[in-house]
């Protein structure tokens, strides 16, 4: 019986949890990513900008990961609707019913929306999540009773801070009970603050904002996550105290590996 999961345990142990973004659809793709490294704690199935559809696609991907048996990696889902929309509720329900161990809601900018998200992730009396899916508990490999008893504790609730309003309200956002993670999206954060996207390193002014968010999250007893695109970036963020760090994506790693090997094949070092 497994209600705990790798990301949850890393948080409890105050260890940096490294993950990978799944942007491409397909069960085989997900299994290849999950089996890629013993250092992987979680994968984010991206239904916002990635190619996996939320309803059936995320469920099939989560089932593929759960079906590996020995895998204890936490499958998480980023929903398509942003915090500026009124349609996040049913998307959260769909992701959690698919068996996700956590949900990430992008572009969240005020505490009222965070309270709504937390409520949508929790069964009553702690929230307003409905019950009825016949598959969810099987994905977790537990009984219905055990799922209902444990889901409120073990589901990780995450919101992305990536616009000016979210930065201005970060103290209030981080103060909401039940929220687990403030996750920083450096690309949209940079654009929304009027700076170029950080294809290499972020602009110094954006870096100041990132460090402020990290400090506020920890001061309020929350974890802080960030999207990186390389192992070198990820190592630096881990040294800075980030709790949850994306290292690479399936599509990015594939492209980089092919390019690197072809460069070696033709004998060029540039």
N, C-alpha and C positions, 0 to 999 in steps of 0.2 A: 504494500500500500504506500503510495507516494503522493503526499500533498505538498511537501517541501520541494524546492528546486534550486538549481545552481545559483541563480541571481539572488534569490532570497537569502541563501546561506552566506554568500559573499558579503551581502549587506550586513548581516548579523555579525560576521567576523571582522567587519571593517576592512575588507580587502577590495582592491580595485577589481572590478568585473569587466573583462574584455569581451567584445562582441563583434558581430558582422552584420551588415545590412543585406537583406535579400531583396533584390530588385527584379529578378527574373522569375517567371512562373515555372511551375513544374515540380513534381515530387522528387525526381532524381536530382535535380539541381539542389534542392534543399538538403537532401541526404548527403550529397558530396560536401556541401559547406559544413554541415554538422560534424562530419567525420574528419575534417581537415586538420584539427589541432586539439591536443589535450588542454590547451590554454583558453579555449573558447567556453564562455559561460552562458552566452545568450545569442540569439539571432533576432533581428527585427524584420518581420515580414512587412514590407513597405507597400501599403495599399493606397498611399497618397500619390507619390510620384513613381512608384514602381509599377510593374506590369501584372501583378497578382490581383485579381478582383477580390473584393472583400468577402462576399457571401460564400460561394463555393470554393473559390481559390484559396483563401486563407485556411478554411477547414481542411481541405485536402493536404495542404502543406504541413499543417500542424499534425494531422494524422500520420503523414509520412515520417515525421520526426519521432512521434510517440511510438510508432510501430517498430522502431529500431530496437526497442527493448532496453538495451544497455545505456542508451543515450540519456543523459540527465540535463541536457542543455535546455535552457528556458526559451520556449518560443513566444515571442511578443508580437503584437500587431500595432502598426501605426495606421489609424483610420484615415479615410480620405477627407472627411469634413474637418474644417478648421474650427478653432475656438470662436471665430466670428460668425459661425453658422448656428442655426437653431436645430440642425439635423444630426447632431452628434449622438443623441441618446440611442436611437435604434442601431447606429453603427457600433457603438460600444457593446450593446446587447449581442449583436451578431458576432463580433470578435470573441467575446467571452463564451458564448454558446459554442463556438468552434473549438474551445479548449485552450485559448490563449492564457498564458501565465501572467500577462499584463497587457495594458493598452497605453499607447502614446497618442495624445491629442495635440496636433500642431497649432501654432499661432494662438495660444491662450494668452489673454491680456488683462484679465481682471479676476478678482477673488470670487465673484458671484458665479462665473462660469466654472471655476474650479470646484466649488461646492456642488454644482449640478453634476459635474463629471464624477466626483466621489460618490454621490448618491446613486448614480447610474451603475456604478461598479459593485455596489453592496446590496446584499439581500436584506429585507426588513428584519429587525426594526432599524438597522443602521443605515439603510438606504431604500431605494425603490426598484431595484432590479427584479424582474419577473423570473419565475422558475418554470421549466417545462420541457427543456430540450432532452431527448432520450439518449443522446450520445456523449454529452459533455463529461459526465463522470467517468465514462469508459476511457476517454482520452487521457484522463488523469490516472487511470487504473485504480479507482477507488469506488466504493459503494455510493449510491445516491445520498444516503445519510451522511457519509463522511464528507462528500463534496459540499453539501449544504452547511455542514458544521465548520469547514475549514476555508472555504472560498474567500470569505471576507478578509481573513488574515493573510492568505498566501497570494492573492492577486495583487500585482504591483501596478500602482496608479501613477502615471507620468504625464506631465504637461510640458510643452515646448515653449521656451521663452525666446522669441525671435522677432519681436517688433518693438517699436518705441514705447507703446502703451504698456506692454508687458514688463519692460525694464522699469518704467516709472512706478508700476504697481507691484514690483517684485517682493517687497516686504509683506504686503497684504496677501499676495498669492502664496508665499512660503508659510504663512501663518495658518493656512486652512488645515484643520484636522482631517486626517485620512489621506492626504496627499503624500506620496512616497518620494517622488523624484522631480526635480526641476531639470529639464534636459535642454541644453543649449544647441540651437541650430546656427552655426557661425555664418553660413552663406546668406540665409534670409535676414539674420540679425544685421550683418554688415550692410546689405542693400537697404534695409529699412532705416538704418542710421545714416545713410548717405555716403557709404564707403564701398569700394569695389569688393567683389566676392573674393574670399581668401583661397585662391588656387594654390598658393604656397602658405605663407604665414598671414595671420590676420593683421589688419591695420592697428597700430599702437593704441589708438583711441577706442577701437572695438575691444582690444585686449583688456583695457581698463574696465570696461563694462562686464566682460566675461569674468574677471576676477571679483568684481563686486557681486555678481550673481552667485558665484561659488561661495563667497563669504557669508552672504545672506542665507543661503540654503543651509549651510552647516550651523550657523547661529540659531536657526529656527528648528534644528533637529531633522532636517531633510537631507536626502542624498542629492548629489549633483552629477549629471551626466553631460557628455559632450560628443559631438560627431567629429571624428578625425578621419583622415584618408590615407594614413600611412602608419607604420609601426614606430617611426621616429617621432612623429607628432604625438602618438599615443603614449609613448614612454615619457615625454615631457609633461603631458597632462596628468599622468599617474603620479609623477614626482610632485606636482602641484597640489595633489590631494583630491583629484576628481575620483568619484566612486564608480562610475559607469562610463566606459569609453568604447565608442565604436572605432575599430581599427581599419576596416576595409569593407568593400562590398563585393558581392559575387561578380558583377559585371566588371568592376574596376580591377579586381585581382586577375580575372581572366585576360583582360586586355593587356595588363602590365606583364603578365607571365609570357604571353605570346610575343609581345614586342621585345622583351628582354632576350628570349631564346632565339628569335630571328636575328637580333643584332649580333649575338654571339656566333650564329651560324654563318653570317656573311663576313665575319671577322672585323667588325667595326666597333670601336670603343666610344663613338660619339653618336 
